[in-house]
């Protein structure tokens, strides 16, 4: 008899232990599992499968799979060599979801493994519902995170059907999917921040938060540390461990540089370097960091005139002015005022817990006659003031408006029977008729101009009795 070394015994012992571990895992795993050889005979089956079938494991092993498991296709899989995934198989009156996979060795099928994922369709339904609930929860928390970060704005939040506004919105939508820098021009209060949020949230960078910097609100001596960050000991008062700057935080995202016209010339030069070299260096640092950022800049100043006056760098202006979007002032799109008023009233009603349903035509006329130097922000403030002085009224009247606006509407009747809904419908009807006329009745072009679906356009045409 040949001598067996101690090392061989140790290997055999280790193999036995490993096999024992595998068998234990095979038996306690949740799924029902069976393994057959190339002829379809059962070589392994776990205890859960045996308990479900109410058979003994020793009776199943060695038997042909068709004699043990009803409606099985394991013997077919070893013949075809093709996997079968998500197949519905009825066993003992239960419709189960089964997967079957061939086992290959040296490119030949030597067997197959089958597993039951769900013991019945009710279990699958429960699992699907659980996954759906989890997806809803994830979506909810994503939305809440966006709200907390102030990045939940989309193009749907930009209210208005006027031609000027729609041109700006359509251009912003087209540029959203690109990596180009954007320059937003418009008076204070026109909604440049809303446009910036909408462009970012419609871009491929939307999974990262929009980083906002108001260049006019940060003192010039602090702006560099705010944008570039700093290392430990960079200056007196620098916090331990340093601090990342806004450019660093905006890596793979978008940085919104509001009031860019107020950026000092020395900082303009450093911003230009960031755009050109795509890297930043913290104050007090010795290493540069690569940054992948998209810049959306905004201002209410005339940058071209500033370039001529040497108060804004010409090279930076052309770097930022890749796509220029001009946002029209409210006074040039007064037909949008009823829609804006409706939107603001709904928002304030919810925020201030006051039930306000309408605004009188006389009060609306006052709003439409006003010049609105403060644009939409001023309109929101006027309506918020009206909410604060409302008593138990459910509608806003002339008396609730600021004195300057009340004077303009002193000859208006406050007893008109027109409601806010009727006024808005009239504006909507006029806008649809105008665009249909300009497009010679082309409903697709009209729906594109108005920013609505063709189905919605057809419904409105029928509702308002518009003649084509």
ZIPE-V888218 format. One record per residue. N is the residue number from 1. RES is the residue in one small letter. PSI is psi in whole degrees, 0 to 359 (999 if undefined). D_FIRST is the distance of its C-alpha to the first C-alpha in Angstrom with 1 decimal. Layout:
n=N res=RES psi=PSI d_first=D_FIRST
n=N res=RES psi=PSI d_first=D_FIRST
This chain:
n=1 res=x psi=133 d_first=0.0
n=2 res=x psi=145 d_first=3.8
n=3 res=x psi=135 d_first=6.5
n=4 res=x psi=124 d_first=9.2
n=5 res=x psi=161 d_first=12.6
n=6 res=x psi=325 d_first=15.4
n=7 res=x psi=321 d_first=17.5
n=8 res=x psi=317 d_first=15.3
n=9 res=x psi=319 d_first=15.4
n=10 res=x psi=320 d_first=19.2
n=11 res=x psi=315 d_first=19.7
n=12 res=x psi=320 d_first=18.2
n=13 res=x psi=317 d_first=20.4
n=14 res=x psi=320 d_first=23.3
n=15 res=x psi=319 d_first=22.9
n=16 res=x psi=317 d_first=22.9
n=17 res=x psi=318 d_first=26.0
n=18 res=x psi=318 d_first=27.7
n=19 res=x psi=322 d_first=27.2
n=20 res=x psi=320 d_first=28.6
n=21 res=x psi=314 d_first=31.6
n=22 res=x psi=317 d_first=32.2
n=23 res=x psi=323 d_first=32.2
n=24 res=x psi=314 d_first=34.6
n=25 res=x psi=317 d_first=36.9
n=26 res=x psi=323 d_first=36.8
n=27 res=x psi=324 d_first=37.8
n=28 res=x psi=352 d_first=40.6
n=29 res=x psi=146 d_first=42.2
n=30 res=x psi=318 d_first=45.7
n=31 res=x psi=154 d_first=45.6
n=32 res=x psi=125 d_first=44.3
n=33 res=x psi=139 d_first=41.3
n=34 res=x psi=143 d_first=39.4
n=35 res=x psi=131 d_first=36.8
n=36 res=x psi=160 d_first=36.5
n=37 res=x psi=187 d_first=34.4
n=38 res=x psi=347 d_first=36.1
n=39 res=x psi=357 d_first=37.1
n=40 res=x psi=11 d_first=38.6
n=41 res=x psi=139 d_first=36.1
n=42 res=x psi=126 d_first=35.7
n=43 res=x psi=331 d_first=32.5
n=44 res=x psi=144 d_first=33.9
n=45 res=x psi=134 d_first=37.1
n=46 res=x psi=164 d_first=38.2
n=47 res=x psi=326 d_first=39.4
n=48 res=x psi=321 d_first=43.0
n=49 res=x psi=317 d_first=43.2
n=50 res=x psi=318 d_first=41.9
n=51 res=x psi=320 d_first=44.4
n=52 res=x psi=318 d_first=47.2
n=53 res=x psi=350 d_first=46.3
n=54 res=x psi=49 d_first=45.9
n=55 res=x psi=165 d_first=42.5
n=56 res=x psi=143 d_first=39.1
n=57 res=x psi=320 d_first=36.4
n=58 res=x psi=335 d_first=33.9
n=59 res=x psi=331 d_first=36.7
n=60 res=x psi=317 d_first=37.4
n=61 res=x psi=127 d_first=33.9
n=62 res=x psi=344 d_first=33.1
n=63 res=x psi=156 d_first=36.8
n=64 res=x psi=141 d_first=39.0
n=65 res=x psi=329 d_first=41.1
n=66 res=x psi=339 d_first=44.3
n=67 res=x psi=345 d_first=43.6
n=68 res=x psi=316 d_first=43.1
n=69 res=x psi=119 d_first=45.5
n=70 res=x psi=148 d_first=49.0
n=71 res=x psi=24 d_first=50.7
n=72 res=x psi=157 d_first=47.6
n=73 res=x psi=16 d_first=47.4
n=74 res=x psi=322 d_first=43.7
n=75 res=x psi=335 d_first=43.0
n=76 res=x psi=322 d_first=45.9
n=77 res=x psi=321 d_first=44.8
n=78 res=x psi=338 d_first=41.4
n=79 res=x psi=318 d_first=43.5
n=80 res=x psi=332 d_first=46.2
n=81 res=x psi=16 d_first=44.2
n=82 res=x psi=133 d_first=47.3
n=83 res=x psi=152 d_first=47.4
n=84 res=x psi=118 d_first=49.8
n=85 res=x psi=133 d_first=51.3
n=86 res=x psi=30 d_first=53.7
n=87 res=x psi=137 d_first=53.7
n=88 res=x psi=122 d_first=55.5
n=89 res=x psi=127 d_first=53.3
n=90 res=x psi=122 d_first=54.5
n=91 res=x psi=121 d_first=52.0
n=92 res=x psi=41 d_first=53.2
n=93 res=x psi=359 d_first=56.8
n=94 res=x psi=130 d_first=56.0
n=95 res=x psi=111 d_first=56.7
n=96 res=x psi=158 d_first=53.9
n=97 res=x psi=118 d_first=53.3
n=98 res=x psi=147 d_first=49.9
n=99 res=x psi=143 d_first=48.2
n=100 res=x psi=131 d_first=45.6
n=101 res=x psi=131 d_first=43.5
n=102 res=x psi=151 d_first=41.3
n=103 res=x psi=125 d_first=37.9
n=104 res=x psi=148 d_first=37.3
n=105 res=x psi=124 d_first=34.4
n=106 res=x psi=41 d_first=35.1
n=107 res=x psi=17 d_first=38.6
n=108 res=x psi=143 d_first=37.5
n=109 res=x psi=121 d_first=38.0
n=110 res=x psi=1 d_first=34.7
n=111 res=x psi=193 d_first=36.4
n=112 res=x psi=154 d_first=39.1
n=113 res=x psi=135 d_first=39.9
n=114 res=x psi=145 d_first=43.0
n=115 res=x psi=140 d_first=44.8
n=116 res=x psi=117 d_first=47.9
n=117 res=x psi=315 d_first=50.1
n=118 res=x psi=132 d_first=52.9
n=119 res=x psi=340 d_first=52.7
n=120 res=x psi=168 d_first=56.3
n=121 res=x psi=334 d_first=59.3
n=122 res=x psi=323 d_first=60.9
n=123 res=x psi=321 d_first=58.0
n=124 res=x psi=316 d_first=58.5
n=125 res=x psi=318 d_first=62.2
n=126 res=x psi=320 d_first=61.7
n=127 res=x psi=316 d_first=59.4
n=128 res=x psi=317 d_first=62.0
n=129 res=x psi=320 d_first=64.8
n=130 res=x psi=318 d_first=62.8
n=131 res=x psi=317 d_first=62.2
n=132 res=x psi=319 d_first=65.9
n=133 res=x psi=320 d_first=67.0
n=134 res=x psi=319 d_first=64.8
n=135 res=x psi=321 d_first=66.3
n=136 res=x psi=319 d_first=69.8
n=137 res=x psi=317 d_first=69.1
n=138 res=x psi=316 d_first=67.9
n=139 res=x psi=321 d_first=71.0
n=140 res=x psi=312 d_first=73.2
n=141 res=x psi=329 d_first=71.8
n=142 res=x psi=315 d_first=72.1
n=143 res=x psi=318 d_first=75.7
n=144 res=x psi=322 d_first=76.3
n=145 res=x psi=318 d_first=74.8
n=146 res=x psi=320 d_first=77.1
n=147 res=x psi=317 d_first=80.1
n=148 res=x psi=326 d_first=79.2
n=149 res=x psi=354 d_first=79.0
n=150 res=x psi=31 d_first=82.1
n=151 res=x psi=32 d_first=80.4
n=152 res=x psi=6 d_first=80.9
n=153 res=x psi=138 d_first=83.9
n=154 res=x psi=178 d_first=83.8
n=155 res=x psi=338 d_first=86.4
n=156 res=x psi=338 d_first=87.2
n=157 res=x psi=350 d_first=88.8
n=158 res=x psi=108 d_first=91.3
n=159 res=x psi=132 d_first=94.3
n=160 res=x psi=148 d_first=96.9
n=161 res=x psi=4 d_first=97.9
n=162 res=x psi=151 d_first=100.4
n=163 res=x psi=314 d_first=100.0
n=164 res=x psi=313 d_first=99.8
n=165 res=x psi=316 d_first=97.0
n=166 res=x psi=325 d_first=95.1
n=167 res=x psi=317 d_first=95.2
n=168 res=x psi=318 d_first=93.6
n=169 res=x psi=314 d_first=91.0
n=170 res=x psi=321 d_first=90.0
n=171 res=x psi=318 d_first=89.7
n=172 res=x psi=321 d_first=87.6
n=173 res=x psi=318 d_first=85.3
n=174 res=x psi=321 d_first=84.8
n=175 res=x psi=345 d_first=84.1
n=176 res=x psi=322 d_first=81.6
n=177 res=x psi=4 d_first=78.7
n=178 res=x psi=178 d_first=79.2
n=179 res=x psi=4 d_first=78.5
n=180 res=x psi=148 d_first=82.1
n=181 res=x psi=150 d_first=84.1
n=182 res=x psi=138 d_first=86.9
n=183 res=x psi=117 d_first=90.4
n=184 res=x psi=123 d_first=92.1
n=185 res=x psi=137 d_first=95.8
n=186 res=x psi=159 d_first=98.1
n=187 res=x psi=165 d_first=100.4
n=188 res=x psi=133 d_first=99.3
n=189 res=x psi=6 d_first=98.2
n=190 res=x psi=346 d_first=97.5
n=191 res=x psi=31 d_first=93.8
n=192 res=x psi=322 d_first=92.1
n=193 res=x psi=323 d_first=89.3
n=194 res=x psi=318 d_first=88.8
n=195 res=x psi=316 d_first=88.5
n=196 res=x psi=314 d_first=86.0
n=197 res=x psi=315 d_first=83.8
n=198 res=x psi=317 d_first=84.0
n=199 res=x psi=314 d_first=83.1
n=200 res=x psi=315 d_first=80.1
n=201 res=x psi=344 d_first=78.9
n=202 res=x psi=2 d_first=79.1
n=203 res=x psi=174 d_first=77.1
n=204 res=x psi=350 d_first=73.4
n=205 res=x psi=7 d_first=73.7
n=206 res=x psi=339 d_first=74.6
n=207 res=x psi=345 d_first=71.3
n=208 res=x psi=148 d_first=72.4
n=209 res=x psi=147 d_first=75.6
n=210 res=x psi=127 d_first=78.9
n=211 res=x psi=122 d_first=79.9
n=212 res=x psi=137 d_first=83.6
n=213 res=x psi=123 d_first=85.9
n=214 res=x psi=104 d_first=89.7
n=215 res=x psi=337 d_first=91.0
n=216 res=x psi=340 d_first=94.4
n=217 res=x psi=348 d_first=93.1
n=218 res=x psi=127 d_first=91.1
n=219 res=x psi=141 d_first=93.2
n=220 res=x psi=324 d_first=93.0
n=221 res=x psi=348 d_first=91.5
n=222 res=x psi=349 d_first=88.6
n=223 res=x psi=321 d_first=87.9
n=224 res=x psi=314 d_first=85.7
n=225 res=x psi=328 d_first=83.3
n=226 res=x psi=320 d_first=83.4
n=227 res=x psi=319 d_first=82.4
n=228 res=x psi=344 d_first=80.1
n=229 res=x psi=182 d_first=78.8
n=230 res=x psi=162 d_first=78.3
n=231 res=x psi=168 d_first=75.9
n=232 res=x psi=132 d_first=75.9
n=233 res=x psi=13 d_first=79.0
n=234 res=x psi=328 d_first=80.6
n=235 res=x psi=167 d_first=83.9
n=236 res=x psi=127 d_first=85.4
n=237 res=x psi=355 d_first=84.3
n=238 res=x psi=130 d_first=81.2
n=239 res=x psi=151 d_first=78.6
n=240 res=x psi=136 d_first=75.3
n=241 res=x psi=351 d_first=72.5
n=242 res=x psi=185 d_first=75.1
n=243 res=x psi=132 d_first=75.9
n=244 res=x psi=148 d_first=75.1
n=245 res=x psi=176 d_first=78.2
n=246 res=x psi=324 d_first=79.2
n=247 res=x psi=318 d_first=78.1
n=248 res=x psi=320 d_first=74.6
n=249 res=x psi=335 d_first=74.5
n=250 res=x psi=8 d_first=75.7
n=251 res=x psi=128 d_first=72.7
n=252 res=x psi=9 d_first=71.7
n=253 res=x psi=206 d_first=74.7
n=254 res=x psi=139 d_first=78.5
n=255 res=x psi=130 d_first=81.0
n=256 res=x psi=109 d_first=84.5
n=257 res=x psi=91 d_first=87.1
n=258 res=x psi=150 d_first=90.2
n=259 res=x psi=48 d_first=93.6
n=260 res=x psi=335 d_first=92.3
n=261 res=x psi=343 d_first=95.9
n=262 res=x psi=4 d_first=96.0
n=263 res=x psi=129 d_first=93.2
n=264 res=x psi=154 d_first=94.5
n=265 res=x psi=322 d_first=94.6
n=266 res=x psi=326 d_first=92.1
n=267 res=x psi=331 d_first=89.5
n=268 res=x psi=320 d_first=90.3
n=269 res=x psi=320 d_first=89.2
n=270 res=x psi=325 d_first=85.9
n=271 res=x psi=319 d_first=85.4
n=272 res=x psi=320 d_first=86.1
n=273 res=x psi=321 d_first=83.3
n=274 res=x psi=317 d_first=80.8
n=275 res=x psi=318 d_first=81.7
n=276 res=x psi=317 d_first=81.5
n=277 res=x psi=348 d_first=78.4
n=278 res=x psi=42 d_first=76.6
n=279 res=x psi=155 d_first=75.6
n=280 res=x psi=161 d_first=76.9
n=281 res=x psi=125 d_first=76.9
n=282 res=x psi=154 d_first=77.4
n=283 res=x psi=129 d_first=80.3
n=284 res=x psi=0 d_first=79.0
n=285 res=x psi=163 d_first=75.8
n=286 res=x psi=354 d_first=74.5
n=287 res=x psi=143 d_first=72.3
n=288 res=x psi=151 d_first=73.3
n=289 res=x psi=134 d_first=71.6
n=290 res=x psi=137 d_first=71.5
n=291 res=x psi=138 d_first=73.1
n=292 res=x psi=97 d_first=73.3
n=293 res=x psi=152 d_first=76.5
n=294 res=x psi=138 d_first=79.2
n=295 res=x psi=128 d_first=82.7
n=296 res=x psi=117 d_first=85.3
n=297 res=x psi=152 d_first=88.5
n=298 res=x psi=149 d_first=91.7
n=299 res=x psi=155 d_first=95.3
n=300 res=x psi=9 d_first=98.8
n=301 res=x psi=162 d_first=100.3
n=302 res=x psi=95 d_first=101.5
n=303 res=x psi=327 d_first=98.8
n=304 res=x psi=319 d_first=100.6
n=305 res=x psi=323 d_first=103.7
n=306 res=x psi=325 d_first=101.6
n=307 res=x psi=317 d_first=100.2
n=308 res=x psi=326 d_first=103.7
n=309 res=x psi=3 d_first=104.6
n=310 res=x psi=21 d_first=101.6
n=311 res=x psi=357 d_first=100.4
n=312 res=x psi=135 d_first=97.2
n=313 res=x psi=131 d_first=95.1
n=314 res=x psi=319 d_first=95.6
n=315 res=x psi=324 d_first=92.1
n=316 res=x psi=321 d_first=90.6
n=317 res=x psi=315 d_first=92.9
n=318 res=x psi=335 d_first=91.6
n=319 res=x psi=323 d_first=88.0
n=320 res=x psi=327 d_first=88.5
n=321 res=x psi=53 d_first=90.9
n=322 res=x psi=309 d_first=88.3
n=323 res=x psi=118 d_first=89.2
n=324 res=x psi=127 d_first=92.3
n=325 res=x psi=118 d_first=92.9
n=326 res=x psi=123 d_first=96.4
n=327 res=x psi=120 d_first=96.6
n=328 res=x psi=149 d_first=100.1
n=329 res=x psi=160 d_first=102.2
n=330 res=x psi=327 d_first=103.1
n=331 res=x psi=340 d_first=106.8
n=332 res=x psi=0 d_first=105.9
n=333 res=x psi=54 d_first=104.0
n=334 res=x psi=341 d_first=106.0
n=335 res=x psi=349 d_first=105.1
n=336 res=x psi=349 d_first=101.7
n=337 res=x psi=315 d_first=103.2
n=338 res=x psi=320 d_first=103.2
n=339 res=x psi=319 d_first=99.5
n=340 res=x psi=319 d_first=98.8
n=341 res=x psi=316 d_first=100.9
n=342 res=x psi=315 d_first=99.0
n=343 res=x psi=315 d_first=95.7
n=344 res=x psi=321 d_first=96.9
n=345 res=x psi=318 d_first=98.5
n=346 res=x psi=316 d_first=95.2
n=347 res=x psi=314 d_first=93.3
n=348 res=x psi=325 d_first=95.9
n=349 res=x psi=320 d_first=96.2
n=350 res=x psi=316 d_first=92.6
n=351 res=x psi=322 d_first=92.6
n=352 res=x psi=3 d_first=95.8
n=353 res=x psi=47 d_first=95.4
n=354 res=x psi=135 d_first=98.8
n=355 res=x psi=95 d_first=99.5
n=356 res=x psi=125 d_first=101.5
n=357 res=x psi=338 d_first=101.8
n=358 res=x psi=174 d_first=104.4
n=359 res=x psi=138 d_first=106.9
n=360 res=x psi=151 d_first=110.5
n=361 res=x psi=325 d_first=111.8
n=362 res=x psi=318 d_first=114.3
n=363 res=x psi=321 d_first=111.6
n=364 res=x psi=321 d_first=109.5
n=365 res=x psi=320 d_first=112.6
n=366 res=x psi=317 d_first=112.9
n=367 res=x psi=322 d_first=109.3
n=368 res=x psi=339 d_first=109.8
n=369 res=x psi=342 d_first=113.0
n=370 res=x psi=149 d_first=111.4
n=371 res=x psi=334 d_first=110.6
n=372 res=x psi=63 d_first=107.2
n=373 res=x psi=334 d_first=106.9
n=374 res=x psi=4 d_first=103.8
n=375 res=x psi=216 d_first=102.3
n=376 res=x psi=326 d_first=99.6
n=377 res=x psi=320 d_first=99.1
n=378 res=x psi=319 d_first=102.8
n=379 res=x psi=316 d_first=102.7
n=380 res=x psi=319 d_first=99.8
n=381 res=x psi=320 d_first=101.8
n=382 res=x psi=316 d_first=104.9
n=383 res=x psi=324 d_first=103.1
n=384 res=x psi=321 d_first=101.3
n=385 res=x psi=317 d_first=104.7
n=386 res=x psi=319 d_first=106.0
n=387 res=x psi=321 d_first=103.1
n=388 res=x psi=332 d_first=104.0
n=389 res=x psi=359 d_first=107.6
n=390 res=x psi=141 d_first=107.1
n=391 res=x psi=265 d_first=108.1
n=392 res=x psi=6 d_first=107.3
n=393 res=x psi=149 d_first=108.0
n=394 res=x psi=7 d_first=105.4
n=395 res=x psi=154 d_first=106.8
n=396 res=x psi=129 d_first=107.7
n=397 res=x psi=176 d_first=111.5
n=398 res=x psi=322 d_first=113.7
n=399 res=x psi=343 d_first=114.4
n=400 res=x psi=355 d_first=110.8
n=401 res=x psi=161 d_first=110.8
n=402 res=x psi=153 d_first=111.7
n=403 res=x psi=320 d_first=115.5
n=404 res=x psi=322 d_first=115.4
n=405 res=x psi=326 d_first=113.8
n=406 res=x psi=321 d_first=116.1
n=407 res=x psi=321 d_first=119.2
n=408 res=x psi=333 d_first=118.0
n=409 res=x psi=20 d_first=117.7
n=410 res=x psi=336 d_first=120.8
n=411 res=x psi=2 d_first=122.4
n=412 res=x psi=148 d_first=119.4
n=413 res=x psi=132 d_first=119.4
n=414 res=x psi=6 d_first=116.8
n=415 res=x psi=13 d_first=117.4
n=416 res=x psi=148 d_first=115.9
n=417 res=x psi=357 d_first=113.8
n=418 res=x psi=136 d_first=111.2
n=419 res=x psi=167 d_first=107.7
n=420 res=x psi=321 d_first=105.0
n=421 res=x psi=318 d_first=103.0
n=422 res=x psi=321 d_first=106.1
n=423 res=x psi=316 d_first=106.6
n=424 res=x psi=319 d_first=103.0
n=425 res=x psi=322 d_first=103.1
n=426 res=x psi=318 d_first=106.3
n=427 res=x psi=317 d_first=104.7
n=428 res=x psi=316 d_first=101.6
n=429 res=x psi=314 d_first=103.8
n=430 res=x psi=320 d_first=105.9
n=431 res=x psi=318 d_first=102.8
n=432 res=x psi=315 d_first=101.3
n=433 res=x psi=319 d_first=104.7
n=434 res=x psi=312 d_first=105.1
n=435 res=x psi=325 d_first=101.6
n=436 res=x psi=322 d_first=102.0
n=437 res=x psi=316 d_first=105.3
n=438 res=x psi=330 d_first=103.9
n=439 res=x psi=9 d_first=101.0
n=440 res=x psi=41 d_first=103.3
n=441 res=x psi=8 d_first=101.5
n=442 res=x psi=109 d_first=97.9
n=443 res=x psi=327 d_first=95.9
n=444 res=x psi=311 d_first=92.7
n=445 res=x psi=321 d_first=94.5
n=446 res=x psi=316 d_first=96.4
n=447 res=x psi=324 d_first=93.2
n=448 res=x psi=317 d_first=91.7
n=449 res=x psi=319 d_first=94.8
n=450 res=x psi=348 d_first=94.9
n=451 res=x psi=31 d_first=91.2
n=452 res=x psi=166 d_first=90.7
n=453 res=x psi=159 d_first=88.8
n=454 res=x psi=325 d_first=90.7
n=455 res=x psi=314 d_first=90.2
n=456 res=x psi=321 d_first=91.8
n=457 res=x psi=315 d_first=94.7
n=458 res=x psi=318 d_first=95.4
n=459 res=x psi=318 d_first=95.5
n=460 res=x psi=323 d_first=98.0
n=461 res=x psi=316 d_first=100.1
n=462 res=x psi=319 d_first=100.4
n=463 res=x psi=317 d_first=101.0
n=464 res=x psi=359 d_first=103.8
n=465 res=x psi=38 d_first=105.3
n=466 res=x psi=128 d_first=105.2
n=467 res=x psi=129 d_first=106.8
n=468 res=x psi=999 d_first=105.0
